[in-house]
Amino acid sequence: MATIGIRLEDKNRWERRVPLTPEHAAEIARVSGHQLLFQPSPNRVFSDDQYRDAGIEVTESAVQADILIAVKEIPLDLFRAGCVTMFFSHTIKGQPGNMPMLKRLLDLGCTLIDYERIVDREGRRLISFSLHAGYAGMIESLRALGLRLRSRGRETALADIKPAFEYADLQDAERHLRLIGERLRTEAAAPLVIGISGYGNVSRGAQTVLDWLPVSEVTPADLPLSGIKASGATLIKVVFGEADMVRPAGDHDFELQDYYTNPDRYVGRFEDHLPHLDLLVNTIFWTIRYPRLVTRDWVASAFAEGKEPRLQVIGDISIDIEGSIEISLKATYPDQPCFVYDPATDEVIDGVEGRGIVVMAVDNLPSELPREASEHFSSVLKDMVPALGDADWSASFAELDLPYHLKTAVICHRGELTPAYAGLAGPLAEHGEG
């Protein structure tokens, strides 16, 4: 029997999610025979007493368990020699800020399992908070657009949308946004065009929220719009796929798998669409190998010689710092979700007022809907945890007996990078010292 510890979340005061609910924790213990321990937390969306009532022990010794599970990054001083850990490590892209953490795990001979790499044999992610990032991200982006337009003299009911964390739950948010939608129908104004980059789970969540409002959908080929009149303050939705974001650099056709494998054969074309949007909601997974969607150069040219673009707000749900949205210079928190990027100074000012483009860049959006996000995540994780407890972690990686989807998520084992992540040796050498 293994002991499995669930650590409290303390990355910031907004983080209230849990990897396992009381109900699912009790089910795991009953079915698998493994002991689950939860570290006490004053902030968790499910209280300590709810876990106790479910028969789960709540104790500080949870962090000494055989397997330590969390949602966000675990502080370096909690890692023990040979420990087995599971959390969102934000290391697989070689992120500089987390290389010291990965080096610490290697130095201590530890094992790291990353949720982001739990995938099936087709490479599809099996567990995530993506839908809930989309829900909260679209709520925050629509609110930002409303507030930005108000600051520029246009009143719209979008400005009365509340921050996502102020809604009691997702149903409460839906009820309110549908009321907002009824008000939008009465506004005599031109339609607002909302572009969504990507079509995965984050996009699906974002589109679910947008569809609570009076919205019509067009294709990227329909841009720029002409001859479309608003029915009240109708919103226009445009969803962009990869073929809308890039074009072949040479004399060949666009082919999706070729683009994934050989992105250097393609160049970005997304900036062709930007002049036709009021709001861009970014939901794509991105690495430096791929073209950016929005560059500093485009923003500078859009504001050159006294000009101002139609684009008012970018809801950067994906939020890679200076990544696919190059003007996303920092991540934000729910109580101050937006900043304005000023191309004249290459600096940002918190809020939605001023010359430039507003960026909504909250980096832990699912924490704004902590109960639903946790319940969804836990419903998937509960079926994976018993295999972690059953595994012989003293075995070599080659002999480690784990289901395929979990073994693919092992970033390092017993202090060594696993073969799929050997490429992290370079970022470790460059950024591994804290």
C-alpha positions in Angstrom: 0.0 0.0 0.0 1.3 3.4 -1.0 0.7 6.7 0.7 -0.4 9.5 -1.6 -0.2 13.0 -0.4 -2.2 16.0 -1.8 -0.4 19.3 -1.2 -2.1 22.6 -0.5 -2.0 25.2 -3.3 -0.2 28.4 -2.4 1.2 29.8 -5.7 -1.0 32.8 -5.2 -4.1 33.7 -3.2 -6.4 33.0 -6.2 -5.5 29.3 -6.4 -8.3 27.4 -4.8 -8.4 24.3 -7.1 -7.8 20.7 -5.9 -6.6 17.7 -8.0 -9.1 15.4 -6.2 -12.5 16.1 -4.6 -13.4 14.6 -1.2 -15.8 12.1 -3.0 -13.2 10.9 -5.4 -10.4 10.7 -2.8 -12.6 8.5 -0.7 -13.4 6.3 -3.8 -9.7 5.9 -4.6 -8.9 4.9 -1.0 -11.8 2.4 -0.9 -11.1 0.8 -4.3 -7.3 0.8 -4.4 -6.4 0.3 -0.7 -3.9 3.2 -1.0 -3.8 5.8 1.8 -4.6 9.4 0.8 -3.5 12.3 3.0 -4.4 15.9 2.4 -2.3 18.8 3.7 -4.5 21.3 5.6 -5.5 24.3 3.5 -7.4 27.5 4.5 -8.0 28.4 0.8 -9.1 25.1 -0.9 -12.5 25.2 -2.6 -13.4 22.1 -0.6 -12.8 22.5 3.1 -10.6 20.3 5.3 -13.8 19.2 7.1 -15.3 18.0 3.9 -12.3 15.7 3.4 -12.5 14.5 7.0 -16.2 13.8 6.6 -15.3 11.7 3.6 -12.9 9.6 5.8 -9.7 11.2 4.5 -7.0 12.2 6.9 -6.0 15.8 6.8 -2.4 16.2 8.1 0.8 18.2 7.5 2.6 14.9 7.0 0.9 14.6 3.6 4.0 16.3 2.1 6.1 13.3 3.3 4.0 10.8 1.3 5.4 8.2 -1.1 3.8 10.1 -4.0 3.1 13.8 -3.8 0.4 15.3 -6.0 -0.5 19.0 -6.5 -2.1 21.2 -9.2 0.6 23.9 -9.6 4.4 23.9 -9.0 5.7 22.6 -5.7 8.3 24.6 -3.8 11.9 23.3 -4.1 12.3 22.8 -0.4 9.6 20.2 -0.3 11.3 17.8 -2.7 12.9 14.9 -0.9 15.5 12.5 -2.2 13.9 9.9 -4.5 10.4 11.5 -4.3 7.7 10.9 -6.9 5.7 14.0 -7.8 2.8 14.9 -10.1 1.8 18.4 -11.0 1.8 21.0 -13.8 5.5 21.7 -13.9 5.6 24.1 -16.9 9.0 22.7 -17.9 8.4 20.8 -21.2 9.1 23.9 -23.3 12.3 24.5 -21.4 10.7 27.4 -19.6 13.7 29.3 -18.0 11.8 30.1 -14.8 11.3 26.4 -13.9 14.6 24.9 -15.0 16.0 25.4 -11.4 13.1 23.3 -10.1 13.7 20.6 -12.7 17.4 20.6 -11.8 16.5 20.2 -8.2 14.4 17.2 -9.0 17.2 15.7 -11.0 19.8 16.4 -8.3 17.6 14.6 -5.7 17.0 11.6 -7.9 13.3 12.3 -8.1 10.5 11.4 -10.6 8.3 14.0 -12.2 5.0 13.3 -13.9 3.4 16.2 -15.7 -0.3 16.4 -16.4 0.3 18.3 -19.6 1.9 15.2 -21.1 -0.7 12.7 -20.2 -1.8 11.8 -23.7 -3.2 8.9 -25.7 -1.4 7.1 -28.5 -2.6 9.8 -30.9 -1.1 12.5 -28.7 -4.4 13.9 -27.4 -4.4 15.2 -23.9 -6.5 13.2 -21.5 -6.6 15.6 -18.5 -6.6 19.3 -18.3 -8.4 22.4 -17.1 -8.6 23.6 -20.7 -12.4 24.0 -20.9 -12.5 26.0 -17.8 -9.7 28.2 -18.9 -11.8 28.9 -22.0 -14.9 29.6 -19.9 -13.2 32.1 -17.6 -11.0 33.5 -20.3 -13.9 34.5 -22.6 -15.8 36.0 -19.6 -12.8 38.1 -18.8 -12.1 39.0 -22.5 -15.7 40.2 -23.1 -15.7 42.2 -19.9 -12.4 43.8 -21.0 -13.8 44.7 -24.4 -16.8 46.3 -22.8 -14.7 48.3 -20.4 -12.3 49.3 -23.1 -15.1 50.5 -25.3 -16.6 52.5 -22.4 -13.3 54.2 -21.8 -13.4 55.3 -25.5 -17.0 56.6 -25.3 -19.0 53.6 -26.5 -21.5 52.2 -24.0 -22.3 48.5 -24.2 -23.8 46.0 -21.9 -20.6 44.0 -22.1 -19.0 46.4 -19.6 -21.4 45.1 -17.0 -20.1 41.5 -17.2 -18.5 40.7 -13.8 -15.1 39.2 -13.3 -15.4 35.4 -13.6 -14.4 34.8 -10.0 -17.4 37.0 -8.8 -19.9 34.5 -10.1 -21.1 31.8 -7.7 -20.6 29.1 -10.4 -20.7 28.6 -14.1 -24.5 28.5 -14.1 -24.6 31.9 -12.3 -22.3 33.2 -15.0 -24.5 31.8 -17.8 -27.7 33.3 -16.3 -26.1 36.8 -16.1 -24.5 36.7 -19.5 -27.9 35.7 -21.1 -29.4 38.8 -19.4 -26.5 40.8 -20.8 -27.3 39.3 -24.2 -30.9 40.6 -24.0 -29.6 44.1 -23.4 -27.2 43.8 -26.3 -30.1 43.1 -28.7 -31.5 46.6 -27.9 -28.3 48.5 -28.5 -28.1 50.3 -31.9 -24.5 49.8 -32.8 -22.3 48.2 -35.4 -21.5 44.5 -34.8 -18.4 43.6 -32.9 -16.2 41.0 -34.5 -14.6 38.4 -32.2 -11.9 36.2 -33.5 -10.9 33.0 -31.8 -7.6 31.4 -32.7 -7.7 27.6 -32.4 -10.5 25.0 -32.1 -9.4 22.7 -29.2 -10.8 22.4 -25.7 -9.9 25.9 -24.7 -11.6 27.3 -27.8 -14.6 25.1 -27.1 -15.0 26.6 -23.6 -14.6 30.1 -24.9 -17.2 29.5 -27.6 -19.6 28.0 -25.1 -19.6 31.3 -23.2 -19.7 33.5 -26.4 -22.8 31.5 -27.6 -24.7 32.6 -24.5 -24.9 36.0 -26.2 -26.6 37.0 -29.5 -23.8 35.9 -31.9 -23.6 35.0 -35.6 -20.7 33.0 -37.1 -18.7 33.7 -40.2 -15.6 32.1 -41.7 -12.2 33.7 -42.0 -12.8 33.8 -45.8 -15.7 36.2 -45.1 -13.4 38.8 -43.7 -13.5 41.8 -44.1 -17.2 41.8 -43.5 -19.4 43.9 -45.7 -23.1 44.3 -45.9 -23.8 42.7 -42.5 -26.0 44.8 -40.4 -26.3 44.4 -36.6 -29.5 43.1 -35.1 -29.2 45.2 -32.0 -25.5 44.8 -31.0 -25.0 41.4 -32.6 -21.6 39.8 -32.1 -19.8 38.1 -35.0 -17.7 35.0 -34.2 -14.8 33.9 -36.4 -12.8 30.8 -35.5 -9.3 30.4 -37.1 -7.5 27.2 -37.8 -3.9 26.6 -38.7 -4.5 27.2 -42.4 -5.8 30.7 -41.5 -2.7 31.5 -39.4 0.1 30.5 -41.8 0.8 30.0 -45.5 3.5 27.9 -47.3 6.8 29.7 -47.6 7.6 28.0 -50.9 5.9 26.4 -53.9 3.8 23.8 -52.0 0.3 23.5 -50.6 -0.6 23.8 -46.9 -0.7 20.4 -45.2 -1.5 20.2 -41.6 0.8 17.4 -40.5 3.6 18.9 -42.6 3.1 22.2 -40.8 3.4 20.5 -37.4 6.5 18.6 -38.4 8.2 21.3 -40.5 7.0 24.7 -39.4 10.0 26.3 -41.0 8.3 25.7 -44.4 5.6 28.1 -43.4 5.3 31.8 -42.6 2.7 33.6 -40.5 -0.3 35.3 -42.1 -2.5 35.9 -39.2 -1.9 39.6 -39.1 -3.9 39.8 -42.3 -7.0 39.2 -40.2 -6.2 41.5 -37.3 -7.5 44.8 -39.0 -11.0 43.2 -39.1 -11.3 42.2 -35.5 -12.5 44.1 -32.4 -11.4 41.3 -30.0 -9.0 38.4 -30.5 -9.2 35.5 -28.1 -6.1 33.4 -28.3 -6.4 29.7 -27.4 -3.6 28.0 -29.3 -0.7 25.9 -28.0 2.5 27.5 -29.2 6.3 27.1 -29.1 9.1 29.2 -30.6 9.2 26.9 -33.7 5.9 28.3 -34.9 5.1 31.8 -36.3 3.5 34.3 -33.9 0.0 35.5 -34.3 0.6 39.1 -33.2 4.1 40.8 -33.3 5.4 44.0 -31.9 6.1 45.1 -35.4 2.5 44.7 -36.5 1.3 46.7 -33.4 3.8 49.4 -34.1 2.7 49.7 -37.7 -1.0 49.7 -36.7 -0.4 52.8 -34.6 2.1 54.5 -36.9 1.5 58.1 -38.0 -1.4 58.7 -35.6 -3.4 55.7 -36.9 -5.3 53.3 -34.5 -6.4 49.8 -35.4 -9.9 48.4 -35.0 -8.5 45.7 -32.7 -9.1 46.9 -29.1 -8.5 43.8 -26.9 -6.5 40.6 -27.0 -7.7 37.9 -24.6 -4.5 35.8 -24.4 -5.9 32.7 -22.7 -2.8 30.7 -23.7 -0.4 33.4 -22.2 3.1 32.5 -23.1 5.2 35.5 -22.2 6.2 37.2 -25.4 5.0 34.1 -27.2 2.3 33.7 -29.9 1.1 37.2 -28.8 4.4 39.0 -28.6 3.0 42.0 -26.7 2.0 39.8 -23.8 4.8 41.1 -21.7 3.6 39.7 -18.4 1.0 37.5 -16.8 -1.7 39.0 -14.7 -4.0 38.1 -11.8 -7.8 38.1 -11.6 -8.1 41.3 -9.6 -6.1 43.2 -12.3 -6.5 41.1 -15.4 -5.6 43.6 -18.1 -2.9 45.9 -19.2 -2.5 48.2 -22.2 0.6 47.7 -24.4 1.9 51.0 -25.7 3.9 50.4 -29.0 5.6 53.8 -28.6 7.3 52.8 -25.4 7.2 49.0 -25.6 5.8 49.1 -22.0 2.6 48.2 -20.4 0.2 50.1 -18.1 -2.3 48.2 -15.9 -6.0 48.7 -16.8 -7.9 49.3 -20.0 -7.2 53.0 -20.7 -4.6 54.6 -22.8 -3.1 54.4 -26.3 -2.4 50.9 -27.4 -4.0 47.4 -27.3 -5.5 45.9 -24.2 -4.2 42.5 -23.2 -6.1 40.2 -20.8 -3.4 37.8 -19.6 -4.5 36.0 -16.5 -2.3 32.9 -16.3 -4.4 30.7 -14.0 -7.9 31.3 -15.4 -9.5 28.0 -14.2 -8.9 29.1 -10.6 -11.6 31.7 -11.2 -14.1 28.8 -11.5 -12.5 26.5 -8.9 -15.3 24.2 -8.0 -16.4 23.2 -11.5 -12.7 23.1 -12.7 -11.7 20.8 -9.8 -14.7 18.5 -10.2 -14.0 18.0 -13.9 -10.3 17.4 -13.4 -10.8 15.1 -10.4 -13.3 13.0 -12.4 -10.5 12.1 -14.8 -7.6 11.9 -12.4 -9.3 9.5 -10.0 -9.0 6.7 -12.5 -5.2 7.3 -12.9 -4.1 7.6 -9.3 -4.4 3.9 -8.3 -1.8 3.0 -11.0 0.6 5.5 -9.5 0.3 3.8 -6.1 0.7 0.3 -7.6 3.9 1.1 -9.5 7.4 0.1 -8.4 9.2 3.4 -8.6 12.5 1.8 -7.8 12.5 0.1 -11.3 14.4 1.6 -14.2 12.4 3.7 -16.6 12.5 0.9 -19.2 11.0 -1.5 -16.7 8.6 1.0 -15.0 5.2 -0.6 -15.3 2.7 2.2 -16.0 -0.2 2.6 -18.4 0.9 4.2 -21.7 -0.8 7.5 -21.0 1.0 7.9 -17.6 4.4 6.7 -18.8 4.5 9.3 -21.6 4.1 12.0 -18.9 7.2 11.0 -16.9 9.6 13.9 -17.5 12.4 12.5 -15.4 12.8 9.3 -13.4 15.2 8.6 -10.6 17.1 11.8 -11.4 17.5 11.3 -15.1 15.5 12.9 -18.0 13.5 10.2 -19.8 14.2 9.7 -23.5 11.3 11.8 -24.8 12.5 14.8 -22.8 16.3 14.5 -23.3 16.1 17.8 -25.2 15.6 19.6 -21.9 19.3 19.1 -21.2 20.0 22.3 -23.2 17.6 24.6 -21.3 18.8 23.0 -18.0 22.4 23.8 -18.8 21.5 27.4 -19.6 18.9 28.2 -17.0 19.1 25.4 -14.4 20.9 27.4 -11.7 18.5 29.3 -9.5 
